[in-house]
Amino acid sequence: TTEIYTLSLHDALPIYSVYYIKDLNSTNGTRVNGELLATYRLMPLSVNDRITVGNIDLIFPRLSFQ
């Protein structure tokens, strides 16, 4: 079977063209480049950051708006 994972808009949100992520008190925590996020604290994301949610790794992409 194919498993599809998504991040909600609550997980990564733009504020003045900068994207942030925060952990909403998840069971397994959220990591950015291996660093465990403090619950409810915003962390800015950069291109190619590795986001780990549970045992799933995601790479934050380069975004372009047209």
All heavy atoms as an XYZ file, in Angstrom:
530
protein
N       0.836     -1.186      0.000
C       0.000      0.000      0.000
C       0.875      1.243      0.000
O       2.004      1.225      0.471
C      -0.916      0.046      1.247
O      -0.105      0.138      2.396
C      -1.819     -1.175      1.308
N       0.325      2.300     -0.513
C       1.025      3.581     -0.543
C       0.511      4.445      0.589
O      -0.683      4.578      0.778
C       0.773      4.307     -1.877
O       1.245      3.486     -2.934
C       1.486      5.643     -1.903
N       1.431      4.999      1.367
C       1.043      5.881      2.453
C       1.384      7.311      2.061
O       2.460      7.574      1.547
C       1.761      5.506      3.740
C       1.377      4.124      4.235
C       2.038      3.797      5.549
O       2.022      4.656      6.440
O       2.574      2.698      5.661
N       0.456      8.203      2.275
C       0.651      9.607      1.951
C       0.603     10.410      3.241
O      -0.305     10.250      4.039
C      -0.432     10.103      0.976
C      -0.349      9.312     -0.331
C      -0.286     11.595      0.723
C      -1.469      9.595     -1.279
N       1.601     11.247      3.446
C       1.670     12.073      4.635
C       1.594     13.531      4.221
O       2.203     13.942      3.247
C       2.965     11.818      5.403
C       3.062     10.406      5.893
C       3.663      9.417      5.126
C       2.514     10.049      7.112
C       3.730      8.113      5.566
C       2.582      8.744      7.563
C       3.195      7.780      6.785
O       3.246      6.492      7.221
N       0.860     14.303      4.951
C       0.756     15.728      4.655
C       1.004     16.525      5.919
O       0.810     16.036      7.022
C      -0.639     16.097      4.106
O      -1.615     15.786      5.091
C      -0.945     15.355      2.826
N       1.435     17.737      5.746
C       1.518     18.691      6.839
C       0.360     19.651      6.672
O       0.103     20.136      5.574
C       2.830     19.476      6.789
C       4.096     18.710      7.092
C       5.295     19.621      6.911
C       4.071     18.138      8.478
N      -0.333     19.926      7.730
C      -1.452     20.862      7.636
C      -0.926     22.291      7.633
O       0.241     22.545      7.927
C      -2.413     20.668      8.802
O      -1.836     21.180      9.990
N      -1.809     23.226      7.317
C      -1.410     24.634      7.355
C      -1.049     25.056      8.770
O      -0.365     26.052      8.967
C      -2.531     25.515      6.809
C      -2.770     25.388      5.309
C      -3.961     26.249      4.901
C      -1.540     25.785      4.517
N      -1.478     24.291      9.772
C      -1.108     24.594     11.154
C       0.340     24.201     11.427
O       0.944     24.673     12.366
C      -2.032     23.880     12.131
C      -3.437     24.367     12.056
N      -3.841     25.569     12.585
C      -4.528     23.823     11.479
C      -5.124     25.735     12.356
N      -5.567     24.699     11.685
N       0.896     23.295     10.595
C       2.264     22.834     10.800
C       3.292     23.760     10.169
O       4.346     23.999     10.733
C       2.444     21.423     10.224
C       1.574     20.402     10.924
O       1.456     20.491     12.159
O       1.016     19.537     10.252
N       3.008     24.263      8.975
C       3.925     25.183      8.297
C       3.101     26.348      7.777
O       2.209     26.171      6.982
C       4.637     24.487      7.146
N       3.382     27.523      8.277
C       2.574     28.667      7.891
C       3.454     29.841      7.503
O       4.504     30.048      8.092
C       1.630     29.071      9.021
C       2.253     29.486     10.345
C       1.340     30.515     11.007
C       2.403     28.289     11.240
N       3.042     30.588      6.456
C       3.839     31.736      6.038
C       3.514     32.977      6.863
O       2.365     33.260      7.144
C       3.415     31.946      4.582
C       2.012     31.462      4.547
C       1.929     30.344      5.562
N       4.528     33.676      7.280
C       4.364     34.965      7.940
C       5.361     35.896      7.257
O       6.567     35.716      7.382
C       4.652     34.866      9.455
C       3.691     33.881     10.116
C       4.561     36.244     10.102
C       3.989     33.612     11.578
N       4.851     36.857      6.473
C       5.700     37.772      5.720
C       6.714     37.026      4.850
O       7.909     37.289      4.887
C       6.404     38.750      6.652
C       5.448     39.600      7.438
C       5.278     39.400      8.792
C       4.690     40.575      6.806
C       4.365     40.161      9.523
C       3.780     41.347      7.523
C       3.634     41.123      8.876
O       2.740     41.888      9.579
N       6.244     36.061      4.087
C       7.047     35.285      3.128
C       8.096     34.394      3.775
O       8.972     33.883      3.086
C       7.711     36.214      2.101
O       6.731     36.914      1.383
N       8.062     34.231      5.066
C       8.935     33.279      5.754
C       8.038     32.178      6.300
O       6.988     32.459      6.875
C       9.712     33.951      6.906
C      10.536     32.932      7.677
C      10.586     35.068      6.379
N       8.426     30.924      6.099
C       7.635     29.810      6.609
C       8.188     29.352      7.943
O       9.400     29.299      8.149
C       7.634     28.645      5.616
C       6.629     28.838      4.512
C       6.904     29.683      3.453
C       5.406     28.194      4.555
C       5.979     29.876      2.439
C       4.472     28.374      3.548
C       4.768     29.223      2.500
O       3.849     29.412      1.507
N       7.281     29.030      8.843
C       7.620     28.558     10.176
C       6.933     27.226     10.411
O       5.925     26.923      9.787
C       7.131     29.539     11.244
C       7.809     30.871     11.215
C       7.380     31.866     10.346
C       8.887     31.143     12.046
C       8.009     33.093     10.310
C       9.516     32.376     12.022
C       9.073     33.344     11.148
O       9.694     34.560     11.108
N       7.480     26.460     11.332
C       6.846     25.227     11.754
C       6.788     25.238     13.274
O       7.634     25.855     13.935
C       7.607     23.994     11.221
C       6.812     22.719     11.462
C       9.002     23.901     11.813
C       7.318     21.540     10.662
N       5.767     24.589     13.828
C       5.711     24.432     15.280
C       5.100     23.084     15.601
O       4.301     22.547     14.833
C       4.937     25.562     15.953
C       3.457     25.591     15.691
C       2.799     26.733     16.450
C       1.357     26.898     16.068
N       0.730     28.005     16.810
N       5.506     22.531     16.700
C       4.952     21.268     17.176
C       3.748     21.587     18.057
O       3.838     22.410     18.956
C       6.001     20.489     17.969
C       5.455     19.149     18.406
O       5.482     18.229     17.573
O       4.987     19.035     19.547
N       2.643     20.951     17.757
C       1.400     21.192     18.503
C       1.202     20.131     19.570
O       0.134     19.534     19.682
C       0.212     21.233     17.530
C       0.287     22.322     16.469
C      -0.876     22.215     15.502
C       0.317     23.693     17.122
N       2.266     19.869     20.344
C       2.233     18.893     21.433
C       2.011     17.480     20.909
O       1.232     16.712     21.466
C       1.175     19.272     22.478
C       1.429     18.584     23.805
O       2.556     18.225     24.120
N       0.377     18.392     24.576
N       2.716     17.138     19.823
C       2.583     15.807     19.231
C       3.200     14.747     20.135
O       4.057     15.037     20.971
C       3.238     15.768     17.852
O       4.625     15.972     17.961
N       2.772     13.531     19.941
C       3.241     12.414     20.763
C       4.736     12.185     20.616
O       5.448     12.004     21.602
C       2.486     11.128     20.383
O       1.092     11.352     20.586
C       2.945      9.951     21.224
N       5.232     12.189     19.378
C       6.637     11.867     19.112
C       7.517     13.074     18.860
O       8.702     12.937     18.600
C       6.728     10.911     17.920
C       6.053      9.604     18.212
O       6.306      8.981     19.229
N       5.159      9.194     17.337
N       6.945     14.258     18.915
C       7.733     15.463     18.686
C       7.984     15.722     17.212
O       7.718     14.898     16.353
N       8.505     16.894     16.934
C       8.862     17.318     15.584
C      10.298     17.805     15.636
O      10.685     18.504     16.568
C       7.931     18.467     15.117
O       6.579     18.021     15.184
C       8.260     18.903     13.708
N      11.084     17.416     14.638
C      12.486     17.828     14.569
C      12.748     18.560     13.263
O      12.169     18.218     12.236
C      13.418     16.622     14.663
C      13.348     15.920     15.995
C      14.251     14.676     16.021
N      14.140     14.011     17.301
C      14.898     14.300     18.351
N      15.828     15.217     18.268
N      14.717     13.664     19.494
N      13.617     19.556     13.320
C      14.107     20.230     12.119
C      15.618     20.066     12.121
O      16.289     20.489     13.072
C      13.704     21.720     12.088
C      14.333     22.416     10.890
C      12.186     21.864     12.050
N      16.126     19.386     11.092
C      17.570     19.093     10.985
C      18.084     18.428     12.267
O      19.176     18.730     12.744
C      18.357     20.356     10.657
C      17.927     20.952      9.337
O      17.634     20.233      8.389
N      17.862     22.267      9.277
N      17.270     17.556     12.837
C      17.668     16.797     14.017
C      17.394     17.485     15.342
O      17.508     16.874     16.401
N      17.037     18.757     15.311
C      16.784     19.516     16.542
C      15.314     19.389     16.951
O      14.418     19.748     16.182
C      17.128     20.985     16.321
C      16.903     21.853     17.544
C      17.198     23.318     17.274
O      17.901     23.631     16.301
O      16.697     24.156     18.050
N      15.073     18.877     18.147
C      13.716     18.723     18.656
C      13.114     20.089     18.950
O      13.713     20.914     19.644
C      13.720     17.878     19.935
C      12.351     17.536     20.523
C      11.539     16.688     19.549
C      12.534     16.804     21.850
N      11.935     20.338     18.393
C      11.277     21.624     18.612
C      10.594     21.646     19.970
O       9.988     20.661     20.375
C      10.211     21.874     17.538
C      10.660     21.909     16.090
C       9.476     22.241     15.193
C      11.767     22.907     15.899
N      10.666     22.762     20.634
C       9.903     22.963     21.863
C       8.430     23.105     21.460
O       8.107     23.714     20.433
C      10.380     24.215     22.593
N       7.546     22.554     22.242
C       6.117     22.586     21.941
C       5.621     24.019     21.816
O       5.941     24.874     22.640
C       5.340     21.841     23.040
O       5.868     20.509     23.128
C       3.870     21.746     22.710
N       4.848     24.268     20.756
C       4.197     25.550     20.464
C       5.165     26.692     20.124
O       4.746     27.829     20.027
C       3.251     25.980     21.588
C       2.168     24.966     21.851
C       2.140     24.266     23.043
C       1.182     24.720     20.906
C       1.138     23.323     23.287
C       0.185     23.783     21.140
C       0.174     23.092     22.336
O      -0.802     22.156     22.571
N       6.442     26.414     19.938
C       7.408     27.457     19.567
C       7.599     27.460     18.058
O       7.778     26.411     17.456
C       8.770     27.184     20.224
C       8.811     27.480     21.692
C       9.054     28.945     21.805
N       9.066     29.490     23.110
C      10.139     29.934     23.732
N      11.316     29.806     23.196
N      10.028     30.518     24.888
N       7.568     28.639     17.434
C       7.784     28.745     15.992
C       9.269     28.616     15.658
O      10.109     29.205     16.329
C       7.291     30.094     15.475
C       5.787     30.328     15.464
C       5.485     31.766     15.048
C       5.100     29.357     14.532
N       9.567     27.843     14.613
C      10.934     27.737     14.102
C      10.886     28.071     12.620
O      10.099     27.484     11.880
C      11.483     26.332     14.298
C      12.602     25.999     13.381
S      14.230     25.495     13.956
C      14.323     25.262     15.617
N      11.694     29.044     12.163
C      11.699     29.374     10.735
C      12.290     28.220      9.921
O      13.197     27.531     10.372
C      12.575     30.617     10.652
C      13.402     30.595     11.883
C      12.624     29.854     12.928
N      11.757     28.031      8.722
C      12.233     26.985      7.827
C      13.042     27.587      6.695
O      12.722     28.670      6.197
C      11.054     26.204      7.245
C      10.276     25.342      8.222
C       9.024     24.790      7.552
C      11.139     24.221      8.761
N      14.072     26.870      6.281
C      14.895     27.257      5.133
C      14.814     26.152      4.090
O      14.501     24.996      4.403
C      16.352     27.436      5.561
O      16.452     28.477      6.509
N      15.130     26.499      2.851
C      15.133     25.513      1.776
C      16.042     24.347      2.153
O      17.135     24.544      2.683
C      15.611     26.169      0.457
C      15.789     25.138     -0.649
C      14.625     27.242      0.034
N      15.559     23.147      1.914
C      16.266     21.883      2.166
C      16.351     21.499      3.635
O      17.066     20.551      3.979
C      17.653     21.856      1.519
C      17.567     21.853      0.015
O      16.663     21.256     -0.565
N      18.481     22.536     -0.631
N      15.655     22.194      4.520
C      15.581     21.729      5.904
C      14.912     20.362      5.936
O      13.962     20.105      5.201
C      14.763     22.691      6.779
C      15.576     23.847      7.313
O      16.819     23.834      7.173
O      14.965     24.776      7.866
N      15.417     19.489      6.792
C      14.834     18.162      6.972
C      13.888     18.218      8.169
O      14.314     18.487      9.292
C      15.903     17.110      7.211
C      15.335     15.695      7.410
C      16.419     14.661      7.568
N      17.300     14.639      6.413
C      17.075     13.937      5.296
N      15.991     13.208      5.203
N      17.921     13.986      4.298
N      12.620     17.964      7.913
C      11.588     17.961      8.951
C      11.262     16.511      9.266
O      10.939     15.732      8.367
C      10.318     18.690      8.463
C      10.657     20.128      8.059
C       9.230     18.646      9.527
C       9.596     20.782      7.207
N      11.369     16.139     10.533
C      11.057     14.776     10.948
C       9.837     14.807     11.842
O       9.822     15.488     12.865
C      12.240     14.132     11.696
O      13.400     14.205     10.861
C      11.953     12.686     12.052
N       8.810     14.081     11.404
C       7.555     13.962     12.153
C       7.346     12.472     12.393
O       7.135     11.721     11.437
C       6.374     14.561     11.360
C       5.089     14.467     12.160
C       6.653     15.999     10.968
N       7.451     12.056     13.655
C       7.400     10.612     13.929
C       8.599      9.957     13.274
O       9.733     10.345     13.502
N       8.343      8.975     12.385
C       9.451      8.319     11.685
C       9.479      8.708     10.201
O      10.069      8.026      9.387
C       9.365      6.803     11.837
C       8.094      6.238     11.230
O       7.196      6.972     10.827
N       8.000      4.929     11.169
N       8.862      9.844      9.875
C       8.799     10.328      8.502
C       9.701     11.552      8.346
O       9.624     12.490      9.128
C       7.347     10.728      8.123
C       6.381      9.580      8.358
C       7.281     11.237      6.687
C       6.685      8.327      7.575
N      10.574     11.534      7.335
C      11.438     12.666      7.013
C      10.887     13.375      5.785
O      10.544     12.741      4.791
C      12.868     12.209      6.715
C      13.615     11.830      7.966
O      13.309     12.366      9.037
O      14.534     11.006      7.862
N      10.816     14.683      5.864
C      10.366     15.523      4.759
C      11.424     16.587      4.508
O      12.098     17.024      5.445
C       9.046     16.212      5.123
C       7.925     15.289      5.586
C       6.881     16.068      6.357
C       7.299     14.606      4.394
N      11.566     17.005      3.270
C      12.498     18.073      2.924
C      11.681     19.294      2.530
O      10.811     19.210      1.662
C      13.437     17.660      1.769
C      14.213     16.393      2.123
C      14.374     18.814      1.399
C      15.132     16.528      3.324
N      11.968     20.435      3.173
C      11.248     21.663      2.857
C      11.722     22.154      1.499
O      12.906     22.407      1.296
C      11.480     22.711      3.943
C      10.613     23.924      3.786
C       9.251     23.854      4.025
C      11.153     25.122      3.374
C       8.436     24.965      3.875
C      10.354     26.245      3.226
C       8.989     26.155      3.473
N      10.795     22.331      0.528
C      11.197     22.664     -0.846
C      11.420     24.149     -1.067
O      10.999     24.990     -0.260
C       9.986     22.199     -1.668
C       8.835     22.450     -0.734
C       9.362     22.128      0.660
N      12.036     24.457     -2.187
C      12.117     25.848     -2.647
C      10.740     26.205     -3.169
O      10.156     25.478     -3.964
C      13.150     25.992     -3.752
C      13.232     27.406     -4.309
C      14.330     27.550     -5.351
N      15.639     27.149     -4.851
C      16.422     27.898     -4.090
N      16.023     29.088     -3.704
N      17.589     27.454     -3.696
N      10.181     27.298     -2.718
C       8.856     27.715     -3.129
C       8.948     28.890     -4.086
O       9.782     29.762     -3.915
C       8.026     28.109     -1.908
C       7.848     27.027     -0.853
C       7.144     27.588      0.369
C       7.072     25.856     -1.405
N       8.108     28.855     -5.100
C       8.055     30.002     -6.004
C       6.595     30.397     -6.176
O       5.724     29.541     -6.295
C       8.684     29.679     -7.351
O       7.968     28.652     -7.989
N       6.342     31.670     -6.154
C       4.994     32.192     -6.277
C       4.901     32.968     -7.569
O       5.730     33.838     -7.842
C       4.658     33.100     -5.082
C       4.756     32.365     -3.779
C       5.906     32.455     -3.006
C       3.726     31.574     -3.344
C       6.014     31.774     -1.813
C       3.813     30.901     -2.143
C       4.959     30.991     -1.385
N       3.878     32.641     -8.365
C       3.732     33.316     -9.646
C       2.338     33.820     -9.820
O       1.420     33.399     -9.316
C       4.105     32.386    -10.768
C       5.491     31.858    -10.565
C       6.069     31.223    -11.816
O       5.456     31.217    -12.862
N       7.256     30.714    -11.691
